[in-house]
């Protein structure tokens, strides 16, 4: 069969156009999924849903799990709705251990245990952490911590802090908690940074405490950024103008910029209303030129840092 050269050229052009279109759609889907995960990690669950849905429909198991988690969180008792169950099932079918655990039926838990055990047998801390969440056996939490999981170290510290019976001796328990927190801090686990900075003797050492707040802000923990901004704008100053919380020297431009960035980036943050009201107060003390400089400073911070986050735990709902 004879095909005219021009017809073949047209077909090849059409093929190339279709391939380009498919690539563009894939890229947009990937960007939407990434945006959904960012918003989920920030605690912006309402905004995250539509983005996560794009990734979930495409088959991304992490997006499916996160979308189901958003749905679960809508229930005050954390119950799994039929819609959430649907996405947990799809993620679980792809081997997502925590999705299987949320489903909670015997078959799902059996599969989760097998997957977590296989991971742990390879020496993977993630598998050991999952086995702890499945069994509540502290030995798995210790193994996960020893294998390098900062989250496991943090959770172990929480566990010992909440249950005095685990280590009855006060000094021994405190030493254990401090050691676990320091381990997590050294791995830049933001939640541990906050707790560590608020424990004695660090809490009494303002230069060191200030260092940890700055470190937490550099990690772009949304609450760390907010505390940093509050400190720089004199929020913690006494009547003598001394910052008794962190010992910061005032930098109104940078501080306002950081608070403004948090307010502009979040809606569901528990401190959002407080931060917005405080910005209004600061604006009475600043010139329009200073405020514009502050917003420019915030834009530079945003370019230099990753997405802000509340640093969600993998499965556990503890604060």
C-alpha positions in Angstrom: 0.0 0.0 0.0 1.4 3.4 -1.0 1.4 6.3 1.4 2.2 9.8 0.2 5.2 11.4 2.0 3.2 14.4 3.1 0.6 12.1 4.7 3.3 10.3 6.7 4.8 13.6 7.8 1.3 14.7 9.0 0.9 11.4 11.0 4.4 11.7 12.6 3.6 15.4 13.5 0.3 14.3 15.1 2.1 11.5 17.0 4.7 13.9 18.3 2.0 16.4 19.3 0.1 13.7 21.2 3.3 12.5 23.0 4.0 16.1 24.0 0.5 16.5 25.3 0.8 13.2 27.3 4.1 14.4 28.8 2.5 17.7 29.8 -0.4 16.0 31.5 1.9 13.7 33.4 4.0 16.6 34.5 0.9 18.5 35.7 -0.3 15.5 37.6 3.0 15.1 39.3 3.1 18.7 40.2 -0.4 18.6 41.6 0.4 15.5 43.7 3.5 17.1 45.1 1.5 20.2 45.9 -1.1 18.1 47.7 1.6 16.4 49.8 3.1 19.8 50.7 -0.3 21.1 51.8 -1.0 17.9 53.7 2.3 18.1 55.6 1.5 21.7 56.4 -1.8 20.7 57.9 -3.8 22.5 55.2 -6.1 19.6 54.7 -9.0 21.5 53.1 -6.7 22.9 50.4 -4.8 19.6 49.9 -7.8 17.4 49.1 -8.3 18.5 45.4 -4.6 18.2 44.7 -4.3 14.8 46.4 -7.3 13.5 44.5 -5.5 14.0 41.2 -2.5 11.9 42.4 -4.8 9.4 44.1 -6.9 8.8 40.9 -3.6 8.5 38.9 -2.7 5.6 41.3 -0.1 7.3 43.6 -0.3 5.2 46.8 1.1 8.0 49.0 -1.5 10.4 47.7 -4.2 7.8 48.2 -3.1 7.3 51.9 -2.9 11.1 52.5 -6.3 11.7 51.0 -7.8 9.0 53.2 -6.0 10.6 56.2 -7.6 13.9 55.4 -11.0 12.3 55.3 -10.4 10.4 58.6 -9.4 13.7 60.3 -12.7 15.2 59.4 -14.3 12.8 61.9 -13.8 14.1 65.4 -13.4 10.5 66.6 -11.1 9.6 63.8 -13.5 7.0 62.3 -12.8 5.6 58.9 -15.7 6.6 56.5 -16.5 4.6 53.4 -14.8 7.2 51.2 -11.6 7.0 53.3 -11.8 3.2 53.3 -11.8 3.3 49.5 -8.5 5.1 49.3 -6.9 3.1 52.1 -7.8 0.0 50.2 -6.3 1.2 47.0 -3.1 2.3 48.8 -3.1 -1.0 50.8 -3.3 -3.0 47.5 -0.1 -1.3 46.6 1.6 -2.4 49.8 1.2 0.8 51.9 1.6 -0.6 55.4 -0.1 2.2 57.3 -3.1 2.2 54.9 -3.5 -1.5 55.7 -3.3 -0.7 59.4 -5.9 2.0 59.2 -8.2 -0.6 57.5 -7.8 -2.7 60.6 -9.4 -5.9 59.5 -7.6 -9.2 60.1 -6.4 -9.8 56.5 -5.1 -6.2 56.2 -3.3 -6.4 59.5 -1.8 -9.7 58.5 -0.5 -8.3 55.2 0.8 -5.2 57.0 2.7 -7.4 59.5 4.3 -9.4 56.7 5.4 -6.3 54.8 6.7 -4.6 57.9 8.6 -7.7 59.0 10.1 -8.2 55.6 11.4 -4.6 55.7 12.7 -5.0 59.3 14.5 -8.2 58.3 16.4 -6.1 55.8 17.5 -3.8 58.6 15.2 -1.0 57.6 14.1 1.4 60.4 10.8 2.1 58.6 9.8 -1.5 58.9 10.8 -1.6 62.6 8.8 1.6 63.3 5.8 0.1 61.5 6.1 -3.1 63.7 6.0 -0.9 66.8 2.8 0.8 65.6 1.3 -2.6 64.9 2.3 -4.3 68.2 3.0 -1.4 70.6 6.1 -3.4 71.6 8.7 -0.9 72.8 11.5 -3.2 71.7 10.6 -2.4 68.1 10.7 1.3 68.8 14.2 0.9 70.3 15.4 -1.1 67.3 14.0 1.5 65.0 15.8 4.2 66.9 19.0 2.3 66.9 18.6 1.8 63.2 18.5 5.6 62.7 14.9 6.6 62.8 14.7 10.0 64.4 10.9 9.6 64.5 11.3 6.5 66.6 13.6 8.2 69.0 11.1 11.0 69.4 8.2 8.6 69.9 10.1 6.6 72.5 10.8 9.8 74.4 7.0 10.6 74.3 6.2 7.1 75.5 8.6 7.3 78.5 7.4 10.8 79.3 3.7 9.8 79.4 4.1 6.5 81.3 6.1 6.8 84.5 5.8 3.1 85.1 8.2 2.3 82.3 11.1 3.8 84.2 10.0 4.5 87.8 13.2 6.2 88.8 12.8 9.9 88.0 16.4 10.6 87.2 16.8 7.5 85.1 13.7 8.3 83.2 14.8 11.9 82.6 18.2 10.7 81.4 16.5 8.3 79.0 14.2 11.0 77.6 17.0 13.5 77.2 19.2 11.0 75.4 16.4 10.0 73.0 15.6 13.6 72.3 19.2 14.5 71.7 19.4 11.7 69.2 16.4 13.0 67.3 17.7 16.6 67.6 21.1 15.6 66.1 19.1 14.2 63.1 17.3 17.5 62.8 13.9 16.1 63.7 12.0 19.3 64.2 9.4 18.2 66.8 12.3 17.0 69.0 14.1 20.4 68.6 11.0 22.2 70.0 10.7 19.8 73.0 14.4 19.7 73.7 14.7 23.5 73.7 11.9 23.7 76.3 13.5 21.3 78.8 15.9 22.2 81.5 18.8 23.0 81.4 18.5 24.2 77.8 15.3 26.2 78.6 17.3 28.3 81.0 20.1 29.0 78.5 18.7 31.7 76.2 21.6 31.7 73.6 21.2 27.9 73.2 17.5 28.1 73.2 17.6 30.8 70.6 19.9 28.6 68.5 17.4 25.8 68.5 14.5 28.1 67.5 16.6 29.4 64.6 17.5 25.9 63.6 13.8 24.8 63.6 13.0 27.9 61.5 15.8 27.0 59.0 14.1 23.5 58.6 11.0 25.5 57.7 8.9 24.1 60.4 5.9 26.4 60.3 5.7 26.9 64.0 9.5 27.4 64.2 9.3 30.1 61.6 6.4 31.8 63.5 8.3 31.7 66.8 11.3 33.1 65.1 9.3 35.9 63.7 7.6 36.6 67.0 11.0 36.7 68.7 12.5 39.1 66.2 9.6 41.6 66.5 9.8 41.8 70.3 6.8 39.7 71.1 8.5 38.1 74.2 10.0 41.4 75.5 9.4 42.5 79.1 8.7 46.1 80.1 12.5 46.9 79.9 12.6 45.8 76.3 14.4 42.5 77.0 13.4 39.3 75.3 13.1 36.9 78.2 12.1 33.9 76.1 15.0 33.6 73.6 17.1 36.7 74.0 16.6 38.0 70.4 17.7 41.4 69.3 14.9 43.1 67.4 14.8 42.9 63.6 11.3 44.2 62.7 11.7 43.8 58.9 12.8 40.2 59.0 10.4 39.3 61.8 7.4 40.8 60.2 8.3 39.1 56.9 8.4 35.7 58.5 5.1 36.1 60.3 3.5 37.5 57.1 4.8 34.5 55.2 3.2 32.1 57.6 -0.1 34.0 57.5 -0.1 34.0 53.7 0.8 30.3 53.5 -1.6 28.9 56.0 -5.3 28.9 56.8 -5.9 26.0 59.1 -2.8 26.6 61.4 -4.0 26.8 65.0 -2.1 30.0 65.5 -3.2 31.6 62.3 -5.7 34.0 63.8 -3.2 35.0 66.5 -0.5 35.7 64.0 -2.8 37.7 61.7 -3.9 39.9 64.6 -0.3 40.4 65.7 0.6 41.5 62.2 -2.0 44.2 62.4 -0.5 45.5 65.6 3.0 45.5 64.1 1.8 47.5 61.2 1.1 50.4 63.5 4.7 50.5 64.5 6.2 50.2 61.0 6.4 52.4 57.9 5.1 51.3 54.5 8.7 51.1 53.3 9.6 48.7 56.1 6.5 46.6 55.4 7.4 46.3 51.7 11.0 45.4 52.6 9.7 42.8 55.0 7.6 41.1 52.3 10.5 41.2 50.0 12.6 39.5 52.7 9.9 36.9 53.1 10.0 36.1 49.4 13.7 35.6 49.6 13.2 33.2 52.6 10.7 31.3 50.6 13.1 30.9 47.7 16.0 29.8 49.9 14.0 27.2 51.9 11.8 24.2 51.1 8.1 24.1 51.6 6.9 24.9 55.1 5.6 21.9 57.1 4.2 20.8 60.4 6.3 17.6 59.9 3.6 15.0 60.2 4.4 11.7 61.9 4.2 8.7 59.7 1.2 7.2 61.5 1.0 8.3 65.1 -1.3 11.1 66.1 0.6 12.3 69.2 1.5 16.0 69.4 
